Amino acid sequence: MNVQEPGRGKIDDMLCFALYAASRAAMDVYRPLLDELGLTYPQYLVMIVLWDREICSVKEIGRTLHLDSGTLSPLLKRLESTGFIKRQRRTQDERVVDISLTQAGRALHERAADVPMKVSCRYGIEFEEYVTLLEQLKKLTGRLA
């Protein structure tokens, strides 16, 4: 591959475009799987956080997913309207809103259990390559954050 100096080459030589294109391709893999569950990808990410933690504040979810409240609030409203989560203000500090799973949200976890494996198979990469790529992307995210 003949990559040009950053900023001087073609679009295919730009790291930002490669990340953008990979992200779009990954979403195309997830979309039909999540459509079956009635979730968008951002909603799926919120559910993953809650499946792991059961109860979490809105602020913690936003921090974990790198989402601001303007983006997160509508996601949570939709998840609440579908019956997957419930929101409740803390009695000791009403400024804090906790999000927890409902029974339907817990049941959805079982239905979604095979999504990661199906997506992994579509990536078509070996486990070692997956781990290396994940580490590199986390490192890049840390540098840019």
PyMOL commands that set and color helices and strands:
alter all, ss='L'
color gray80, all
select helices_A, chain A and resi 11-13+15-35+41-53+58-65+69-81+103-112+115-123+127-144
alter helices_A, ss='H'
color red, helices_A
select strands_A, chain A and resi 55-57+85-89+97-101
alter strands_A, ss='S'
color yellow, strands_A
deselect
rebuild
show_as cartoon
